[in-house]
Amino acid sequence: MASFKLEKVVPWGRSLEEYIKMFDLSETDRQKSILDCAGGPSSFNAEMTRLGGSVISCDPIYQFSARDIHSRIHATYPVILKGLKATPEKFVWQAMKSPEHLGKARMLAMQTFLEDFPKGRQNGRYKTDEFPNLSFEKRQFDLALCSHFLFTYSEQFPLAFHLASILEMCRVATEVRVFPLLENFTGEPSPHLEKAINHFIERGYQVTVESVPYEFQRNGNQMLRICET
C-alpha cells in the first residue's frame, strides 16, 4: 500500500445505471450484499446506499482524501477527453452521444462519489484493500464485482495476478462478475481470458461468458460470471 501512488491513477467513475447494465444486475441482485472491487470514484456505492442497498467498495485510492482524489480527477479529465476525441471509432456513441456527453456523465458520477466518500469511509463502506489480497471473511458477500480493471489491464498485470485476484473474489463472495473482457484500447479479448476460464473450470467452478445490455467500448458487451457448482 505504501508504494501506491495517486499520480499514477486515472480516476474515471461510473454510475449505478451503468453498473446495472454492465453486470446485468437484476432487482434481486441489487438486494444482495455486494463487494465492488477496484471501485475507484464510481457513484455505485453512494447511489446503492441511498436506496438501502448493502455495498462495500475497495480500492487503494481510498487511502487518499476526497480533496486529493478531486485534484487528481481534474488533472486527468482533459487528458481522457482528448483521447476519446482522438479515437471515436473505438466506442459506441449511443447512450453516450459524444465525448462531451460522456465527460459530463462521468463527472457527475465522480462528484456524487466525492460527496459520499468522507462519510462512507467513516462508516466502513470504502476500504483500501487491493488485489490480490482482500481482508474480508470467506463468503462475506453474495456478489463480488470488478469493473474495468481485471482483463482491462492485461498488459500491466500478468495472468498469475488475474488468477489470484479472481480466486480471492471467489473466496469472499458466492458469485463473481467481471466486466469488460477486452484489453484496454485494443478492442480485442484479453489474452488472459481463455486461460482464466479454463483455470477456474478445472478447479470445479461454474464459468460462463454472458452478453450484457451495455456496450461503450466497441465489442465490450460481455462479462465473466464465476460461481461455485
DARAGI-V632856 format. One record per helix or strand. SS is the DSSP state (2 for helix, 1 for strand). FROM is the first residue (numbers start at 0). TO is the last residue. If there is no record, write none. Layout:
BEGIN
SS;FROM;TO
SS;FROM;TO
END
This chain:
BEGIN
2;5;7
2;15;21
2;28;30
1;32;36
2;43;49
1;53;57
2;59;62
2;65;85
2;87;89
1;90;90
2;98;121
1;125;126
1;129;129
1;132;132
1;140;146
2;158;171
1;172;178
1;181;181
1;188;188
2;192;201
1;204;210
1;216;216
1;221;227
END
